[in-house]
Every structure is written in C-alpha cells, then in structure tokens.
Amino acid sequence: MNTAPPFVVVAPVNDDETLARCLAASPDLSSERIPLRVIRGAHSANGVIADALWAATDGFVVYAHQDVYLPRGFFSTLAERLATLDRLDPAWAVAGAIGRDAARVTHGTVWSTDRGRVVGERITGPAPVECLDECLLILRAGDLSLVDLDVPGFHLYGVDLVQMGRLQGRRSYALPLQIVHHAKPITSLGGGYARAHRYMRLKWRARLPMTTLITPLERVPWKLWKMRAGARLRTRFSSARHGYGQETDPRRIARELRYE
C-alpha cells in the first residue's frame, strides 16, 4: 500500500517554452503521477501560493519555478525527507532546497545553470534557516497562516514566509534535495525586486538586519544600492564560460550529476 503523502505542484508561468523544457519535463510530473497546476497572469507569488494552499485538501503544496527540473524519483525522496522533518519538528513552517541562517551560512544545494555548477553547502538532514530560495518551497496544504497577500510581485516571499512562521514560534528548514535550477543570470535588482525589498524593510523593521539569499534587509539598504550600482552585480551574476546555457537540456544536467 502506498503511504506517501499527496503532493500538488504549483507554478506561476510566463514562458511556456521554459515550462515545457524544465518543470513540465520532470518525470514524475510528465507522467501525471504528481499533479502540476500552472498559473498564468498571476500578480504575485504569494497569491499563487495562497490559492494552492486553499485548494489542497491534504498533504503538501510544492511551489516551484517554471525553470526548475525535478529529477526522476524526486517525490519519493521528498516524502522521506519530510517524514524525517516531521519527527524532528512536527510544527515546522516552510521547507526548501536551499537557504541561509542568521549568520549567513548557506544550507542545502541546487544546480544553478547561470553559474554552471552546484551552489550551496551539502547537508545530511534538515537545517534550520532564516530564509529560503523561492525556486522550490514546500508548505502544508491548508496552512494559509504564513501567507501575506500584500507582499508584492515575485521577490523575497521566501524570506517572508519563513519570518511569518517565526512569529508563530515555528522554524523553517532546508532539506537535502537534488534539483536543477535552469536559471538565467540576474541582471538587475531594481523594479520588482526593489519594491519587494522596500516592503520587507518596512514590514520587518523591528527585526532588521535580516538575511536573504542575495542582499540583506537593512534599515538603510547600503548593500542593495551598491549592488544596483552595477559593478558588483555584473561580477557576481554574469554568465561564465562554463558550457551551459538556456539551450542545455536540464535532463542532460541531471544525468551528468547522477541525479537520475
């Protein structure tokens, strides 16, 4: 008898070609063993997450970017990792593949195509974090208590979900998972990112400074301004000559990494 918890995957989508090449090509999803819910025209990530949590009656909602590839057998592994987490901390709030703690130590790994390598630090079990990368987030079905619908757009909501959990006395965790994030290089921290950064600084001003995966939240955002100036941003996120690009089949990367 299959006792694995039910999963539903939800993804906001604005590029059907990327979706077809990456997330929808994930074996457990392409076989329809795990349902994939695609949302087009969404106004915010938290709106997508809230709708999915409300609609799911049991198990877990897995929020994933359209450019993430989940190797064959991913959900069997995820079920095992969540069972371990439940035994460690039954009240956990949010889980993901990679995050940082308050000391800015990274926990967990993902393959990042823009870097051409696996980034992060390997872990052997659940690691408490203060923020999570939004490329992959796992939440309990029906748990709308973490979701602030006023968080604008599609940036920094992984930090916000974790911090909302902290308000309830709940921890969030990075899990040892294997995923391919077929990401493009980040070229700007203006626009939607800057708006989300400002919202988060105002919302969490009593708790600042606060770590993120890119630039910390501070009362005066010196580091954000410095990175937006250009030089450091180009150095950190520019494409390297590593032989991987958006045309690379993420299934090939998963095979090279022996993820499947």
Protein Blocks (a to p, Z undefined) as FASTA:
>chain_A
ZZbdcdddddddfbfklmmmmmmmpmklmnomaccdddehiabfklmmmmmmmmpmghja
ddddfkbccdehklmmmmmmmmmmmmmmmmbfbdcfbdcdfkopaedjdddfklopaedj
ddfbdcddfbdcfkbccddehiamlpcfkbghjehklmmmmmmmmmnopacddddddddd
fbdcdfbfghjlmmmmmmmmmmmmmmpccddfkbccdfblfklmmmmnommmmmmmmccd
ehpafklcfklmmmmnopZZ
